[in-house]
Amino acid sequence: MNPIDSQTSRTRDTDRTTRIHLSLYDRTKFLLLFAIVFLVLVWASMADNPLLNFQDACIEIERSHAWLLLIAIVELIRQIHFIAAEVAAPYHGIWQKYFSFVDSALHRLSDWTRYRLSRVIKGVLLVFLLAIVLGAIYKETPVKALFLAPKALWSAMPMLGQLLFAVFFIIIQFGAMFWFLSRGGVDTYFPDDIRTRFTDVWGQDHVLNRIRENLMFLEKPEEIEKHGGYVPGGILLWGPPGTGKTLMAESIAGETGKPFVFVDPGAFTNMFFGVGVLKVKSLFRKLRKLALRYGGVVVFFDEADSLGNRGSISSGGQQRQGLNIFGDQCHGGTYLSEAAASLLVRESFVVGGAAGGGNGGGMGTLQALLTELSGLKKPRGFFNRIVRRTLGMRPKNPPKYRILVVMATNMPEALDEALLRPGRIDRMYRVGYPSKAGRVRTYEGYLAKVSHSLSEVEIDKLATITPYATGATIKDTINEALITAIRGGRTSITWPDVIKAKQLKELGPSEDVEYIERERHAVAVHEACHAVMAHRMRQHMAIDLATIEKGSDYLGMVASIPPDDQFTRWRSEYQSDILVSLASLAGERMFFDGDNSSGVSGDLESATTIASLMEGHWGMGSTISSHASNRRFEVGAPGGGKGKDDSAKEMRRALADRIEDNLAGLLNRAQEILKENRNEVLALAHALETHKTLSGEDVAAVIDGLQGSIVDGRPYKDPLFLAKIESYHSASLVAHREHRTPDVVIPTISLS
């Protein structure tokens, strides 16, 4: 049986039947302290009275300082109680049942407050015991002896010692200043401080299974080392924002029985040169101590791209939802497939600039981090490195530090290449958009936390119509749906609440404005042309919604979604994308007697970009050669100088001619399709003017003349009603030319 598959989540602290075991140091530190104080007092008593033997001195100190023995007995009883609770579940259960009020009273204080109070109490105890010891040595009261000790130490120093102390004090001042500046940005969580487990992460099972493997090797390194391998020491989680990278790291902290160190993205951002290097050294010094004490440690660097890069950054992909890359009337590109929209984003923005230096490479921080991650095994400790070598002895080899480095970023191309080499980052996992099954599981997880009436079929449909939803967006959508339900006076989420929340998050709130009537009709015809073309010609995308409600950066839009998780794109699909883009220009010219608005600019840009890539890169045009390769290798440009420039211009001109020919042919085809569907375009434009926003189901109902979820499309197949719509369009066309209100009001559907 595979040991990885048989692993289960580690038990939470609240689910334990026994108390967590204390380390030997934590169990004996106070007893050792009391024993040392007792022996010092005995030594002081024997020094004052040479005739007093050790046994009599112990008896005398026991009588005069009985409180010290009493405290030691109390501490011993406390440790016996802890041992019993660690090995005997019934005893621990009885204590939790009848004396849990003690823990409840303590945990009313915050963790930080309890930590600081414990530090103060321990400090006061140490000062108190020191005063008792000094009082026995100086034969003074403990308080007075506490103040006499520094004076006696200073007077006993020779002049050279005082000078050395002054120099050392100046060094301490500088060291303290840099120590203060190097603090912050690193948080340490000990086992069971975090309750998140792998079962709380949904939709990324393939990544979690590999992370489980890393944790198994961290817990049981002999499983791979006995066969000659080594434990992978670095993981990079990369992918779009909101897909669960940080949540995975938090679940690692909950699953592992090792300390978890969180490094803030701005931890190495400093004003002074060298402070970042000190922070790196201090961080890994802490990691080594924790690794030796607990048998391993996990360190997490969030937003690892903030570490800097000695090379250049290239642009990463951008999310499609809510992104208007053209700023035009039609919210350009929203009706395109995800692949087409991503290409448009990359081609529409010019991103560059060097990222060398920055907070990483330029300040030495990144170099220090690379050095610490390289795994250089150098001797540790002053005695081991200095004293043993002085005595002619070979320093001991350092122990194996079990340190698992986890980094997360949504810009992996911004990371330094040396940081990603094996030995530093051994495994890189893409935490991408969850599959449909993952989205269903994520919706079920967040819906289980609220009251709802959604069926399994509706949850499956919701996962289908949100193809690029991340865990963060799903959580936000469910929360927005709950707010919508509460606003309506309900506490349970319904299907309409989720749809409203989805539209609000994708489109933003609509602006409370009213179009003038002729402009409303023009926008409706524009969007209806897109929708009818998409419905008739495109099979790889389904219409999600169509609207003419004005948003912050669009007048209307037709949004589409893929019905399936598809990872390849074909020529016919890109051609249908171009037809949908060109439908607005073809439709406006057809319905407005050759006139068209500036709102088609974004549509033309998207169509041209896709056609350019089809013709010059993807082998989907009239030629086979790649324009990018021709340009890179200067094909067709022998020699140099003016001939080279002329050849490059000729190549671009030839490419532009082929693209124009392709677009012209597709524009003619779009005009023919719209002519065949003239009635459907005007019918859908009427429905948009009447209802403002239509779902994909209602759009199909109007075009096909069927009953939709909200809109009844059957009246739109009535020749008499179609004649009224045509008459209204003719009046709107005249009003458009003369810039006035149409003479005919928009027809209404009779409910009878």
N, C-alpha and C positions, 0 to 999 in steps of 0.2 A: 504493500500500500504506500502511495506517495505521502511522505511526512508533511509536505506542504498542504496537500488537500485535507489531511486529517486535523490540521490546526484549527482551533476555535479562538474566539476573542477572549482576551485575558479578563479575568473577573474584576468587576469594579470594586472599589473600596467598600461601598455600602452593601455589597452582596457577600462579603466575606463572613465566614463563621468564626474566625479567630482573628486576633489582633495582628497587625503587620509586625514582622520580626525587626527588632532593633539591631544595629551593628554593634560589634564588641566595643568600639570606641564610645558610642552613645550610652552603652550600658554601664561602663566602668569609669567614665571621666570624672564624675563628682566624687565617687568613692576614692579614687586615686588622689584627688585634690585634698580631701579631708585627711587622708593618710599622710600626705606630705606635710600638711600644716601640723598635724599631731607630732610627727617625728621632729620637725623644726623646734617645736615647743619643748620636747623632751631634750633635744640637744642643748638648747639655751639653759634649761634647768640644770643639766649636768655640768655645763661650763661655769655656772655660778657657784656650784657646790661640788668640788672635785671628789668628795667622799661619797657622793651619791652615785649608786650603780644604776644601770639601765632599767632594771625591773622596778626599783624604788622610784625612779624618775617617772616611769610610765604611770605608776599608781598615783603619784602626786599630781601629774597633769590630768589624770582621769578625774581626781577629786576636785581640782580647781577649775577645770574646764569641762564639766559634765555636759554642758550644752552642745559641745562639739561632738561628743559620743552620741548624744541624743539625735542630732541632725543626721549623723552617719547611719544610725539605726533606721530612721525614717526613710532615708534614701534606699537602704537595703530592702526594707519592706516594699517600697515602691517598685523596685526592680523585680522582686519575687512575684509581685502582683502582675507585672508585665509578662514575665516568663509564663506564668500560669495561663494568662489570657492568650498567649501566642501558641500554646500547645494543647490547651483543653478548650474545645468549643463550648461544652456546657457551662463552664465557669465564665467564659466571655459572654455567653448569652444571658446568664443571670445578672452579670454586672450591667450589661446594656439595658436589661429590662427594668431593674430597680434603681440604678444609679445613673441613668442617662441624663438626668437633670444637670449633672456636673458638666458634661460636655456641652449640653445645650446652653448653659450659662456662659461658658467660655466662648462658644462660637457666636454669641450675639455680637461680639466684637469682630471687626473685619480682620482678615488675615494679616494685613499690613500692621494694624494696631497691635495685634497679639505678638507679631514678630518683634516690633520695637519694644514692647513692654518686656518681653523675655530677655532682650538684649540689655535693657536697663537693669532688670533684676539680677542677671548674671554679673553685670559690671559692679553693682553695689555689693554683691556677695564677695567678689574678688577683692575689692577695696577693703571690705570689712575684715576678711581673713588676713590680708596684708598688714593691716593696722595691728591686729592681734599679734602677729609674728614680730613686727618691728617693736611693739611695746615690750615683748619678752626679751628682745635683744638689747634695747636701750634702757630697760628698767624704768620706763615712763608709761604714762597712760597711753592707750592706743591712738587717741586723736593727736596728742602732742608728738608721739613717735612718728606718726605719718608725715608731719611737717618737718621733723628733724632729719629725716633720711636724705632728702636732696641737699640740705646744707652740709651734712657730714660728707656726702659723696663729693661735693664740690671742693671742700677744704682739703680733702685728701688727695686731690689731683695736683700733680706738679704743673709748673708753668707750661711745659710742652704739651701736656695732656689737655690743658685748658685751651691752648691755641688749636690743637687738633679738634677739640670739641666744637670750637667756634667755626672752623672750616666745615666740619661735618654738619653743623647746624645750617650753614648757608646752602650746602648741597641738599639738605633735607627740604629747605624752603623751595628750591627749584623742583625737586622731585615731587613735593606735595602739590605744587602748582600744576605740573603736567599730569599728576595722578588725578587731580580734580577735573582737569579738562578732558581726560580720557574716560571719565565715568559716563554711564548712561548708554542707552541704546541696546542693552543686552539684558534679557529677562530669563531667569532660570525657573523651570517648573520641575518639581520632583514627582516621582511616581504617584499616580492617582490624584494629582492636582487638577488634571483635565479629564472630564467624563466622556468626551467624544470618542467613539469607536468606529471601526470600519463599517459597521452596520448602519451608521448614520450618514454614510456617503453613498449616494445613489447614482446609477447611470454610468459608472466608470469602473466596472468590475474587472476589466482586462488589465487596467493599470494597478488596481489594488492587489491582484494576485501576484504581480511581479514585486510589489513593495513588500508583501508578506514574505516573499523569498528572501529579500534583503534583511528583514527583521529576524528571520529564522537563523540566517548566518551570523547575525550580530549576537543572538542569544546562544547559538551553538556553533561557534567558529570551527570546532573540530570536524564538523560534517564535511567541510571542503578542504581544510588545511591538512588533514591526515592523508588526503589523496594528492598532495602537492600543489593545491591551488591557494588562493588567497581570498579574503573576504572583500567583496566590492565595497569601497568606502565612500562613494559619492553618487548621488542621484540628482538629475535635473528634471523638474516638472515644467513643461512649457506648453503653451496653448493660449487660446483667446481668453480675455478677462471674463471672470464669472463662472468658469467651468469647474471650479472646485479644487484648485491647486492648494490654496491655503487651508481649506477644510481637510484635505488629505494629510497635510502636515500636522494639523491639530489631531487628526485621528491616529497618526503615528505616535504622537505624544501620549494619547490615551491607551494605545495598544501595548507599547513597549514598557517593560519594567525598568527602564533606564531613565535618567534625567533628560529633560528636553530643554535645550537652550535656543531661545528665539532672538535672532539678530534683526533689529529694526533697519528698514532701508536707509535711513539717514544716519546710522550709527557711525559711519566713517566719513561723514561730511564735517570738516573742521576748518577753523580759521587759520591755525598755525601749522607750519610744515612739521611733519614728524609725529604729530599727535595721532594721526590715523594708524601709523606703524605701531605706536605704543598700544593702541586699542587692539590691533590684531594680535600682538604678542600676548597681551593680557587675556584676550579671549581664549587663545589656544592653551595658555597656561592653566586657565580654569577648566577647559575641556579635558586636559590630561589628568588633572587631579580628580575630576568627577569620574573619568573613565577607569582610573585605578581603584577608586573607592567603591563604585557600583558595578564594575565589570563591563562598562560601556556607557556611551552617551550619544545622543542625537542632537545635532545642531542644524537649525533651519535659517537660511538666508532668504527673506522675502524680498521680492522685486530685485532679483540679483543683478539686473542690468544697471542698477545704481552704483555698482562697484567700479564701473568705468571700462574703457576699452582702448587699447593702443592702436586700433585700426580704424575703420570707417563703418558707419551704420547705414544699412540700407533699409528701405521702407518695408514694414510688415503689412500684412493684410488688415483691413479695417472691417468692422462689422457693418452689415448691410442695414439692419433695422434702424430706422430713424435717421438715416444718412441721406442727405440731399446733395449729391455731388455736383449738380448743375445749377441749382437755385432758379429753376424755371417754373413756368406755370404748371407743368404736369408732374412735378416731383420725379424727374427723369430717372429711369432705371428701376423703379419699384415693381414694374410688371415683368422685369427680366428674371432669368434664372440666377441662382446664386453665383455660379461660375462666371456668367457674363457680367453681372454687377461687380464682382470682385476685380475682374479684368479692367472694367471701366474706372474703378477707383485707382488702381495702380497706374493706368495710363493717363489719368486726368491730373495727378499730382506729381510735381517734381520734388523729390525728397533727396537730400544729400547732406554733405557737410561732414567734417571729420569729428570723430568722438575721441580722439586721442587725448590723453591727459585726463582732465576732469577730476573727479574726486578719487579716481583709482590710479591710473597710470602716472599722472603728472605729479602726484603727491607721495608716491612710493607705497601707498596702501595696497594697491593691487599686487605689486611685486612681493610685498611682505606676505600677503595672503597666498600667493602662488608658492612661495617658499615653504610656508607652514603646511600646505596641502600636498607638497611633493613627497612627504613621507620620509624625509632624511632622518636616519636613525643616529642621532648624536647623543653622547652620554649626558645624563641629567644630574643635577645636584652639585653643591659646592664640595662636599666631602668626596664625592665620587670623581669629580673632574680635577680638583686641585690637590686635595690631601693625598689621595691614592697615587697620583702621578708624582708628587713630591717624594713620596716614600718608595718610588720606583715600581709601583704596582700598576697593572693594567686596569683602567676603569671598567666597571661592569657595563655590559650591554643594557640599553634601555628596555623596559618592558614593552609588550605589545599593547598599544593604546587602541581600544575598540571605539573608534569615533566614526559615526555615520553622518556624512554631510549631505544635507538636502537643500536644494536651491529651487526657487520658483520664479518664473518670468513669463511675460507675454511677448518679449522681444528677444528670442534666442540669438538672433543675428547681431545683437548689440553686445554679446558677451565676448570676452577676449578668447582667441583661439587656444591659447595656452591653458586657459582655465578648463576647457572642455576635453583635454586629452585624457586617455585612459590612465588611471593611477590617481587622478584628481576627481574627475567626474567619470565614473565607469559606465553609468547607465543613464540614458536620456529617454524619457517617456513623454509622449504627446498626450496631453489632457485636452482632447478636442470636444467638439459639440457632441452631446450624447446621441446615440441612435434612438430610433423610435421606441424600442423596448426600454431603453434607459430613461427616455422622457416620460413614458407611462409610469415607470416605477417612481420617478421623482415626483410626478403629479400626485400619485397615490400617497407618497410619504408626507407631502405638505398638506394635502387634503385631509389626511388622517388627524391632523392637529386642530382642525376646525370642524364646525358642523356644516354639512353640505348635503345636497340631494342629487348629486351627479351619479349617473349609472356608469357601469364599466364601458358601455358602448360610447357614452359621451366623453369619458376620459380618454379612450382610444382615439376618438375624433379630435379631441383637443390636442393630443400629442401629434396628430397628423398635420393639423393646420398651424403648428408652431415648430417648423422643421429645424430652425437654428436656435432654439431656446436653450439657454444654459441653466444650471441649477440656480444661479442668482436671479435670472429673469423669471423662471418659474415660481420661485418663492415670492418675488415681487408681484407677479400677476395674481397669485392666490391672495396675497395680502390686499391688493387693490380691489379684488372682487369682494373680499370681506368688508372693506370700507364702503363699497357700493351697496352691499346688502344692508349694512347698518344705517347708511344714509336713507334707505328706503323703509326703515323701521323693522327690519328683520335681522335675525342672528344666524340664519342658515344660508349658505351660498347656493345659488341656482345657476343653471346654464346661461341665461341671459346676463347674469352678473359677471361671469367669466368672460363672455364675448365682449361686453362693454369694457372690462378691464384690459383685455387684449388690444382692442382698438385704441384705447386711451394711451397705452404704453407704446404702441407702434407709431401712432400718428400724432400723439400729443393732443391737448385740448383744442377743439375748433374755435376759431375766432368768431365772436358774435357780430357778424357783419352780414349784410344782405346785398347780393348783386343787383345791379339794374337788370331789367328783364331780358334785354337783348344779349347782355354779356352772360347772364345765367344760361341762356339757351346755347350760346357759343361754347361755353365750357362743357356743358352737358353733351353736345355733339362731339366735341374733341375726345372726351373720355369714353363715350359710347363707341367711337371708332376703334379705340384701343381694345375695349372689352369684346366687341363682336369679332374682331380679327383674332384675338387670343382664344376665344371660345371655338371658332371655326378651324383655325389652322394649327394650334399648338396643343400637343398631347402630353408633353413632358412637364407641363406646369398647369396648375388649376387656379382659377381666379379665387382669391380670398375675399376681396371686397372691392367695391367701386364707390367713389364719393365725389361730390362737387362742393362739399363744405370746405371753406377756406381754412387752411392751417397757417402756422407761423411762416412757412416757406414754400407753400404750394397753393394753387387754386383748386385743384382736383387731382385725383390719382386713381389708378387701377393697380392694386397689389396682387401678386400671385405667389403661390407656394407650390413646391414639388409634392406630388402625391406619394412618392416613394423616396427612400434614401438611395440616390443614384450618384455614382462616382466618375462616370465618363460622359462626355458630351459629343454629339455628332453634328455633321454638316447640316442635315435637315433641321435639327433643333436650333442651330444658330441662324439659319435662314428664316425660320419662323419667328425668332426673336427680332430679326431685322424687320420683318413684315409688320409685327406689332408696333415697332418703333415708328415706321414710316406711315402707319395707318392714320396718324393725326394729320400729317401734311396732305396725304391723298384725300382724306375725308374733308378737311377744311376747304381745299380747292374744289372738291366736288359739290359740297353743300352750300358754298358761299361764292359760286361763280368765279372760280380761279383765285379768289383772295385767300390769304392765310395770315395767322397771327404770329407774333414773335415767340409765342409759347411752344412752338415746335423746335426751338433751337436745341434744347436738351435731347429731344428725341433724335434729331439729326446727328448730334454728336455721338450718342450711343450707337446708332446704326453705322456711322462711319468708322468708329473704333473697332466694332466687331468685324465689319467687312475688311478692314485693313489687316487685322490679325488672321482672318480666314485666307486672304489673298497672299500675304507675305510671310506667314509663320506656320500655319497649320496644314498646308497642302490642300485647302478646300476651295481653291480658286482655279483660274485658267492655266496657271503655271505650277511647277513642282518645286523649284528652287526656293530656298529660304532667303527672304530679304535681309534678315538679321545676319546670316552667315555671309552673304554677298557684301554687306557693308563692312563686316568685321575683317574679312580677308581681301577687301578691295578688288573683288572680282570685276573684270571688265575695265579696269583702270591701270593698264600697263604704264610703267614710268611714273612720273610725278608731275608736279606743277599744275599748270592750267588744264592739261588733259585729264588729270585725276579729278579735278573739281567738276569739269564738264561731264565726265562719266557718271559721277555721283548724282549730279542734277538730272541727267538723262534717266538713270535708274529710278529716281524718285518720281520723275514725270511719268514714266511708263507704269509704275505702280499706281500712281494717282489715277491714270487713265483707266486701268483695269478696275480699280475700286469704283470709280464713277460709273463705268459701264454696268458693273454688277448691281449697284444701288439703283440705277435708272431702270434696269430690268425688273428689279423687285418692286420699285415704286409703281410701274405699270401693272404688275400683277396685283399689288394691293388695291389699286383703283378698280380693277375688274372685280375683285372679291367684294369690295364695298358696294359696287353697283348692283351686284347680285343680292346683296343683303341690305339694300337701302331701307326697306321697311323695318328691318330689325334694328338698324342704327337709330332711326327716328323713334321707334318704340322704346328703346332703352334710354334714349335721351329724355323722353317724356317721363319715364319712371324715375330717372335721376332728379329731374326738376321737381317731381312730386314728393319723393321720399328723401332726397338729399344723399343718403347712404344706403347701399344695397349690399347684402352678403353675396358670396359667390353662388350660392344656391338660388337666390332670387334673380341674379343676373341671367343664369341659365334658364330659369323659368320664363322670364320675359322674352328671351331670344327664341326659345322653343315653343312658347305658347302653352306652358304648363302651370300648375299650381305650385307656388313656392312657399317657403316658411312664413313669409310676411306678405309678399306681393303675389297677386293672382295674374299670371301672364296670359291667360286665355282670352281676355278682351282684346289683347293686342293683335290677335289674328282676325278680328272682325273688320271686314273691308270698310264699313261705314266709319268706324272709329279711326282706322288708319287714314281715311280721307280727312278727318278733322285734324289729325296730327300733321298731315302734309300741308293743310291750309294754314295751320299755326306756324309751321316752319317758313312758308312763303311770306307770311306777314312779318316774321322775325327777320327774314333776309332783307326785306324792304326797309325795316327799321334800322338794320345794321348799316345799310348804305346811307340812309338819311339821318342817322344818329338821333333817333327818337323812339318813343314807346310803340310797340307793335299795336296794330289796330284790332287784332284778334287776341282774346284771352286764352290762356292755356286750357285745353279741354280737360274735363274730368270724367272719370269712369263712373258710370251709373251702378249703384250697389244692387239695383233690382235685376 
